[in-house]
Amino acid sequence: MNKQFTLIFIITGILSLIVTNSCQPKKQVEEEVDSEWVDSLQHVYEYGVCIDSMDVNRYEIRQGDNPAIIFSRLGFSALKADSITRASAHVLDPTKLKAGMHFCTLTTLDSMATIRYIAFAKSLTDYAVIDLTGDTIRAYEYTKDITLKRKYIEGTITSSLWNVIRDGGASPLLALKIADVYAWQIDFFDVKEGDSFQVIYHEAFIDDTIALEITSIDAAIFTHQGKAFTAIPFTQDSVFEYFDPEGNSLRKAFLKAPLDFFRITSRFSNARFHPILKRYRAHHGVDYAAPVGTPVKTIGAGTVIAKGYMNGGGHTVKIKHNSMYTTSYMHLSRYAKGLAVGSHVQQGEVIGYVGSTGLSTGPHLDFRVYKNGEAINPLAMDAPPSLPVKPELRDSFMLIKDRYLAELDSLHQQYTDTILEIKHIADSIQIHKPSNGKK
């Protein structure tokens, strides 16, 4: 890892601590301390079991394994293995055990190494635990605690948002969350070098160390082609949305594009040379190149008015959104399960998958928009925003907006100061480095 990335990781770690410490209340010292709480800090637990005096052995399920085979391999007699299998059947489904899944045993530390517990991982958080400590075998489900950490990251685009976030030490999946927030304002396959972002977000962890997922974005500023797009979270009428500083919703009637990741290969035109027909003709849509099987989403809520194979368009879905707008999705490889003419679909719902059916030279989506029955350029369409913050809620919104903007500004300043300090240290080291290269 080069020096630049090392410095970025250090900065990210420092700022993660800054955000966490600045946003969580300090625990006050009590005159009387809960003795059980103090005692619990002196012990180590796993799967809800105190393992201070136990040895934890971890294994991987092999091809063809079932509970009885696994228990026999652990040294149990056929009769005991059968008893354990029967006692744990309500929490451990043999049909769901797959090769590569993990399980562990908790054994005594003496020379006998007696197995006291067996824990099977059903997911990253869920386990089936078998208790062998008593006269009766007991089995139960255990779910690991998930902790949320509040973090901050910022960066400037040099290649892609995904790469910049990854190189900054954060989960690149954060890029998808950011794209969701700004789906109505920014085409993230059109971000330019020099675009920048600031994001405060929450990430879920298991065991306080294993990253699980990005759960939410608290606030963000994305500067695209010189224009700053600010996202402030606010809930009204029990609906959570992001708003700009003026209180206008970032959510519009239509998504910016029907695919998450794509490349535009052909734009709206009245005279495009058709690669198969070998002649010029109108192409009243936008072609998005993407791998076969890429999910295709409806850009807005509506009703399916057509579904089927339509000559040159191949497998096609048409959706009527309202009395004015209709959209068409062509060259699909297949349709979403359960989709039928008359189905009502929600904005962002998957309706099919990219293919190359009909008159197509390769996998892509031919996407078209019709306004009052006339084809219009999807890339030039400006859909109206949803409802802004209500007048009676504006004071509450302004308080939240001011708090988040102040926090983003403060974290940006700390980030900048940290970079300057690290640069100063790096320059000092360089200055004192012997010119002949000797230590």
C-alpha positions as CSV (number, residue, x, y, z in Angstrom):
1,M,0.0,0.0,0.0
2,N,1.5,3.3,-1.0
3,K,2.1,6.3,1.3
4,Q,-1.0,8.2,0.0
5,F,-3.4,5.4,0.9
6,T,-1.7,4.9,4.3
7,L,-2.2,8.5,5.1
8,I,-5.9,8.3,4.0
9,F,-6.5,5.3,6.2
10,I,-5.0,7.1,9.2
11,I,-7.1,10.1,8.6
12,T,-10.3,8.1,8.2
13,G,-9.6,6.3,11.5
14,I,-9.0,9.6,13.3
15,L,-12.2,11.1,11.9
16,S,-14.2,8.1,12.7
17,L,-13.2,8.5,16.3
18,I,-13.9,12.2,16.1
19,V,-17.4,11.7,14.9
20,T,-18.1,8.9,17.4
21,N,-16.8,10.8,20.4
22,S,-18.4,14.1,19.5
23,C,-21.9,12.7,18.9
24,Q,-22.3,10.3,21.8
25,P,-22.9,11.5,25.4
26,K,-20.2,10.8,28.0
27,K,-21.1,8.3,30.6
28,Q,-21.3,10.0,34.0
29,V,-19.5,8.4,37.0
30,E,-22.0,7.1,39.5
31,E,-21.2,6.9,43.2
32,E,-22.7,3.4,43.3
33,V,-21.6,1.0,40.5
34,D,-23.6,-2.0,39.5
35,S,-21.5,-4.9,40.8
36,E,-23.0,-7.4,38.2
37,W,-22.1,-5.0,35.4
38,V,-18.5,-4.7,36.7
39,D,-18.3,-8.4,37.0
40,S,-19.5,-8.9,33.5
41,L,-16.6,-6.8,32.2
42,Q,-14.2,-9.3,33.6
43,H,-15.5,-12.2,31.5
44,V,-15.5,-13.1,27.8
45,Y,-18.7,-14.2,26.1
46,E,-19.3,-15.9,22.8
47,Y,-22.8,-17.0,21.5
48,G,-24.1,-15.9,24.9
49,V,-21.8,-18.4,26.7
50,C,-19.0,-17.4,29.1
51,I,-15.9,-18.9,27.5
52,D,-13.3,-17.9,30.1
53,S,-12.7,-21.6,31.0
54,M,-13.4,-23.1,27.6
55,D,-11.5,-23.7,24.4
56,V,-13.1,-22.6,21.1
57,N,-12.5,-24.8,18.1
58,R,-13.8,-23.7,14.7
59,Y,-14.7,-26.0,11.8
60,E,-16.1,-25.8,8.2
61,I,-18.9,-28.0,6.9
62,R,-17.9,-30.4,4.2
63,Q,-19.7,-31.5,1.1
64,G,-22.3,-34.1,2.0
65,D,-22.3,-33.3,5.7
66,N,-25.5,-33.5,7.8
67,P,-25.9,-33.0,11.6
68,A,-25.5,-36.7,12.4
69,I,-22.3,-37.0,10.4
70,I,-20.9,-33.9,12.0
71,F,-21.7,-35.1,15.5
72,S,-20.2,-38.5,14.9
73,R,-17.0,-36.9,13.5
74,L,-16.8,-34.8,16.7
75,G,-16.6,-38.1,18.6
76,F,-20.1,-38.7,19.8
77,S,-21.6,-42.3,19.6
78,A,-24.2,-43.0,17.0
79,L,-26.9,-43.0,19.7
80,K,-25.7,-39.7,21.2
81,A,-25.4,-38.1,17.7
82,D,-29.0,-39.1,17.0
83,S,-30.1,-37.6,20.3
84,I,-28.4,-34.3,19.5
85,T,-29.8,-34.3,16.0
86,R,-33.4,-34.8,17.3
87,A,-33.0,-32.2,20.1
88,S,-31.7,-29.5,17.8
89,A,-34.0,-30.1,14.8
90,H,-36.2,-27.1,15.7
91,V,-33.3,-24.7,15.3
92,L,-31.0,-26.5,12.9
93,D,-32.5,-27.5,9.5
94,P,-30.3,-30.1,7.9
95,T,-31.5,-29.1,4.4
96,K,-30.0,-25.6,4.9
97,L,-26.5,-26.8,5.9
98,K,-24.2,-26.1,3.0
99,A,-20.5,-26.9,2.4
100,G,-18.4,-23.9,3.5
101,M,-20.6,-22.9,6.4
102,H,-19.0,-22.8,9.8
103,F,-19.6,-24.2,13.2
104,C,-17.6,-24.4,16.4
105,T,-17.4,-26.3,19.7
106,L,-16.8,-25.0,23.1
107,T,-14.8,-27.5,25.1
108,T,-13.4,-27.8,28.6
109,L,-9.7,-26.9,29.0
110,D,-8.8,-30.2,30.9
111,S,-7.3,-33.2,29.3
112,M,-10.8,-34.6,28.5
113,A,-11.7,-31.7,26.3
114,T,-15.4,-32.4,26.8
115,I,-17.7,-30.6,24.4
116,R,-20.1,-28.4,26.3
117,Y,-21.6,-26.4,23.5
118,I,-21.9,-26.6,19.7
119,A,-22.7,-23.4,17.7
120,F,-23.7,-23.5,14.0
121,A,-23.6,-20.2,12.0
122,K,-26.8,-19.7,10.0
123,S,-25.9,-16.2,8.9
124,L,-23.4,-13.5,9.9
125,T,-25.6,-12.8,13.0
126,D,-27.8,-15.8,13.6
127,Y,-26.6,-19.1,15.2
128,A,-28.1,-22.4,16.4
129,V,-26.6,-23.2,19.8
130,I,-26.7,-26.7,21.3
131,D,-26.2,-26.9,25.1
132,L,-24.8,-30.2,26.3
133,T,-24.0,-29.1,29.9
134,G,-27.1,-30.6,31.5
135,D,-28.8,-34.0,31.7
136,T,-31.1,-32.9,28.9
137,I,-29.9,-31.6,25.6
138,R,-31.1,-28.0,25.0
139,A,-31.0,-26.1,21.7
140,Y,-31.8,-22.5,21.0
141,E,-31.3,-19.7,18.6
142,Y,-28.8,-16.9,19.3
143,T,-28.4,-13.6,17.5
144,K,-25.2,-11.6,17.9
145,D,-25.6,-7.9,18.8
146,I,-25.3,-5.4,16.1
147,T,-23.6,-2.1,16.9
148,L,-23.9,1.1,14.9
149,K,-20.9,3.4,14.4
150,R,-21.3,6.9,13.1
151,K,-18.6,7.8,10.6
152,Y,-17.5,10.6,8.3
153,I,-15.7,10.5,5.0
154,E,-14.9,13.0,2.3
155,G,-13.0,12.8,-1.0
156,T,-12.4,14.1,-4.5
157,I,-13.1,12.0,-7.5
158,T,-10.1,10.9,-9.5
159,S,-11.4,7.8,-11.1
160,S,-14.8,6.7,-9.7
161,L,-16.8,7.2,-6.5
162,W,-16.4,3.5,-5.7
163,N,-12.6,3.6,-5.9
164,V,-12.3,6.9,-3.9
165,I,-14.4,5.5,-1.1
166,R,-12.6,2.2,-1.0
167,D,-9.2,3.9,-1.0
168,G,-10.4,6.1,1.8
169,G,-10.8,3.1,4.0
170,A,-14.6,2.9,4.0
171,S,-16.8,0.2,2.5
172,P,-17.3,0.8,-1.2
173,L,-20.9,-0.1,-0.7
174,L,-21.3,3.4,0.6
175,A,-21.2,4.5,-3.0
176,L,-24.5,2.7,-3.6
177,K,-26.1,4.5,-0.7
178,I,-24.9,7.9,-1.9
179,A,-26.2,7.0,-5.4
180,D,-29.6,6.2,-3.9
181,V,-29.8,9.5,-2.1
182,Y,-28.9,11.5,-5.2
183,A,-30.7,9.2,-7.8
184,W,-32.9,12.1,-9.0
185,Q,-30.1,14.7,-9.3
186,I,-26.9,13.0,-10.4
187,D,-26.0,10.4,-13.0
188,F,-23.2,8.6,-11.2
189,F,-21.7,7.3,-14.5
190,D,-21.3,10.9,-15.5
191,V,-19.3,12.1,-12.4
192,K,-16.2,14.0,-13.4
193,E,-12.7,14.2,-12.1
194,G,-12.7,17.0,-9.5
195,D,-16.3,16.2,-8.2
196,S,-16.2,15.9,-4.4
197,F,-18.3,14.7,-1.5
198,Q,-18.7,14.8,2.2
199,V,-20.8,12.2,4.0
200,I,-21.9,11.4,7.6
201,Y,-23.2,7.9,7.8
202,H,-23.9,4.9,10.1
203,E,-22.3,1.5,9.6
204,A,-23.4,-1.7,11.3
205,F,-20.9,-4.0,13.0
206,I,-20.9,-7.5,14.5
207,D,-18.7,-8.1,17.5
208,D,-17.8,-4.4,17.2
209,T,-15.2,-5.3,14.5
210,I,-16.9,-7.1,11.6
211,A,-18.5,-4.6,9.2
212,L,-22.0,-5.7,8.2
213,E,-23.6,-3.0,6.1
214,I,-24.1,0.7,5.6
215,T,-27.4,1.3,7.4
216,S,-28.0,5.0,6.7
217,I,-26.7,8.4,5.5
218,D,-27.2,11.2,8.1
219,A,-26.2,14.1,5.8
220,A,-24.2,14.7,2.7
221,I,-22.9,17.2,0.2
222,F,-22.0,16.1,-3.3
223,T,-20.4,18.7,-5.6
224,H,-21.0,17.7,-9.2
225,Q,-19.7,19.9,-12.1
226,G,-19.3,22.8,-9.7
227,K,-22.8,22.6,-8.2
228,A,-23.2,21.5,-4.6
229,F,-26.1,19.1,-3.9
230,T,-26.9,19.0,-0.2
231,A,-28.9,16.2,1.4
232,I,-30.6,16.9,4.8
233,P,-32.7,14.0,6.3
234,F,-36.2,14.9,7.6
235,T,-39.4,13.1,8.3
236,Q,-42.8,14.5,7.7
237,D,-46.1,12.6,7.6
238,S,-44.2,9.6,8.8
239,V,-42.2,9.5,5.6
240,F,-38.4,9.8,5.7
241,E,-36.8,11.8,2.9
242,Y,-33.8,13.9,2.0
243,F,-34.3,17.7,1.3
244,D,-32.1,20.5,0.0
245,P,-31.3,23.5,2.2
246,E,-34.5,25.3,0.9
247,G,-36.7,22.4,2.0
248,N,-37.3,20.9,-1.4
249,S,-37.4,17.1,-1.6
250,L,-34.5,15.4,-3.4
251,R,-37.0,12.8,-4.5
252,K,-38.6,13.5,-7.9
253,A,-41.3,11.8,-9.8
254,F,-38.8,9.7,-11.8
255,L,-35.4,8.2,-11.2
256,K,-32.5,9.6,-13.2
257,A,-31.9,6.2,-14.9
258,P,-33.4,2.7,-14.9
259,L,-30.1,1.0,-14.1
260,D,-27.7,1.4,-11.2
261,F,-24.5,0.9,-13.3
262,F,-24.4,1.4,-17.0
263,R,-22.7,3.0,-20.0
264,I,-24.7,5.1,-22.5
265,T,-23.9,3.8,-26.0
266,S,-26.6,5.6,-28.0
267,R,-28.6,8.7,-27.3
268,F,-32.0,10.1,-28.4
269,S,-31.8,10.9,-32.1
270,N,-34.0,11.4,-35.2
271,A,-31.4,9.9,-37.5
272,R,-29.2,7.2,-36.0
273,F,-27.4,4.6,-38.2
274,H,-28.9,1.2,-37.2
275,P,-26.1,-1.4,-36.8
276,I,-28.2,-4.3,-38.0
277,L,-30.6,-2.7,-40.5
278,K,-27.7,-0.7,-42.0
279,R,-29.7,2.4,-42.5
280,Y,-30.5,5.7,-40.8
281,R,-33.7,5.9,-38.8
282,A,-35.0,7.6,-35.7
283,H,-33.9,6.2,-32.3
284,H,-36.2,7.8,-29.8
285,G,-34.6,6.3,-26.7
286,V,-31.4,5.9,-24.8
287,D,-29.3,2.7,-25.0
288,Y,-27.6,1.7,-21.7
289,A,-25.0,-1.0,-22.1
290,A,-24.8,-3.4,-19.2
291,P,-24.1,-7.1,-18.6
292,V,-26.8,-9.7,-19.2
293,G,-28.9,-10.1,-16.1
294,T,-28.4,-6.6,-14.7
295,P,-31.6,-5.6,-12.9
296,V,-33.8,-3.0,-14.7
297,K,-35.9,-0.7,-12.5
298,T,-39.0,1.3,-13.3
299,I,-38.1,4.9,-13.0
300,G,-41.5,5.7,-11.4
301,A,-44.6,4.1,-9.9
302,G,-47.2,3.0,-12.4
303,T,-49.1,0.2,-14.0
304,V,-47.8,-2.4,-16.5
305,I,-49.7,-1.9,-19.8
306,A,-47.6,-4.2,-22.0
307,K,-45.3,-7.2,-21.5
308,G,-44.1,-9.5,-24.2
309,Y,-41.9,-10.1,-27.2
310,M,-42.3,-7.1,-29.6
311,N,-40.4,-7.7,-32.8
312,G,-37.2,-5.6,-32.9
313,G,-37.6,-4.6,-29.3
314,G,-37.4,-8.2,-28.1
315,H,-38.7,-8.8,-24.6
316,T,-40.4,-5.5,-23.6
317,V,-42.2,-4.0,-20.7
318,K,-44.3,-0.8,-20.9
319,I,-45.4,1.1,-17.9
320,K,-48.0,3.9,-17.7
321,H,-47.1,6.3,-14.8
322,N,-49.9,8.8,-15.1
323,S,-52.1,10.5,-17.7
324,M,-49.0,12.1,-19.1
325,Y,-46.0,9.8,-18.9
326,T,-45.3,6.2,-20.2
327,T,-42.0,4.4,-20.3
328,S,-40.7,1.4,-22.3
329,Y,-37.9,-1.1,-21.4
330,M,-36.7,-3.2,-24.4
331,H,-34.3,-6.1,-25.3
332,L,-34.8,-7.7,-21.8
333,S,-33.4,-11.2,-21.2
334,R,-36.3,-12.0,-18.9
335,Y,-39.0,-10.4,-16.7
336,A,-39.2,-10.0,-13.0
337,K,-41.0,-12.9,-11.3
338,G,-44.8,-12.3,-11.0
339,L,-44.8,-9.3,-13.3
340,A,-48.0,-9.2,-15.5
341,V,-50.1,-6.7,-17.5
342,G,-52.1,-4.8,-14.9
343,S,-49.4,-5.2,-12.2
344,H,-48.8,-2.0,-10.1
345,V,-45.1,-1.3,-9.6
346,Q,-43.4,1.0,-7.2
347,Q,-40.6,3.4,-8.1
348,G,-37.3,1.6,-8.2
349,E,-38.9,-1.9,-8.4
350,V,-37.1,-4.4,-10.6
351,I,-39.2,-5.2,-13.6
352,G,-36.8,-7.2,-15.7
353,Y,-33.1,-7.9,-16.6
354,V,-30.8,-6.7,-19.3
355,G,-30.5,-8.9,-22.4
356,S,-30.0,-8.8,-26.1
357,T,-33.3,-10.0,-27.5
358,G,-34.8,-8.6,-30.8
359,L,-32.7,-6.4,-33.1
360,S,-29.7,-6.1,-30.8
361,T,-25.9,-6.4,-31.4
362,G,-25.1,-6.9,-27.7
363,P,-26.6,-6.8,-24.2
364,H,-28.1,-3.4,-23.5
365,L,-31.4,-1.7,-22.4
366,D,-33.3,0.5,-24.9
367,F,-35.1,2.9,-22.6
368,R,-37.8,5.2,-23.9
369,V,-40.1,7.9,-22.4
370,Y,-43.3,9.1,-23.9
371,K,-45.1,12.3,-22.9
372,N,-48.7,12.6,-24.0
373,G,-47.9,9.8,-26.4
374,E,-44.9,11.5,-28.0
375,A,-41.4,10.2,-27.5
376,I,-39.1,12.6,-25.6
377,N,-35.4,12.6,-24.7
378,P,-35.1,10.8,-21.3
379,L,-31.8,12.5,-20.6
380,A,-33.4,16.0,-21.0
381,M,-36.6,15.2,-19.0
382,D,-37.0,17.3,-15.9
383,A,-39.5,15.6,-13.6
384,P,-41.2,17.8,-10.9
385,P,-40.1,17.3,-7.3
386,S,-42.3,15.8,-4.6
387,L,-43.8,17.9,-1.8
388,P,-41.4,20.3,0.0
389,V,-41.3,20.6,3.8
390,K,-44.7,21.8,5.0
391,P,-44.8,25.4,6.3
392,E,-45.8,24.3,9.8
393,L,-42.7,22.1,10.0
394,R,-40.2,24.5,8.5
395,D,-38.9,25.7,11.9
396,S,-38.1,22.1,12.9
397,F,-36.5,21.5,9.5
398,M,-34.3,24.6,9.8
399,L,-33.0,23.5,13.2
400,I,-32.0,20.1,11.8
401,K,-30.5,21.6,8.7
402,D,-28.4,24.1,10.6
403,R,-27.1,21.4,12.9
404,Y,-26.1,19.1,10.1
405,L,-24.5,21.8,8.0
406,A,-22.5,23.0,11.0
407,E,-21.4,19.4,11.7
408,L,-20.3,18.8,8.1
409,D,-18.4,22.1,8.2
410,S,-16.7,21.2,11.5
411,L,-15.7,17.7,10.3
412,H,-14.4,19.1,7.1
413,Q,-12.2,21.5,9.0
414,Q,-10.9,18.7,11.3
415,Y,-10.2,16.6,8.2
416,T,-8.3,19.5,6.6
417,D,-6.3,20.2,9.8
418,T,-5.4,16.5,10.1
419,I,-4.1,16.4,6.5
420,L,-2.0,19.5,7.0
421,E,-0.6,18.0,10.3
422,I,0.3,14.7,8.6
423,K,1.8,16.6,5.6
424,H,3.9,18.7,8.1
425,I,5.2,15.5,9.8
426,A,5.9,13.9,6.4
427,D,7.8,17.0,5.3
428,S,9.8,17.0,8.5
429,I,10.8,13.4,8.1
430,Q,11.9,14.2,4.5
431,I,13.9,17.2,5.5
432,H,15.8,15.2,8.2
433,K,16.4,12.2,5.9
434,P,20.2,11.9,5.0
435,S,20.8,12.9,1.4
436,N,23.2,10.0,0.8
437,G,20.4,7.5,1.7
438,K,22.3,6.2,4.7
439,K,20.4,5.7,8.1
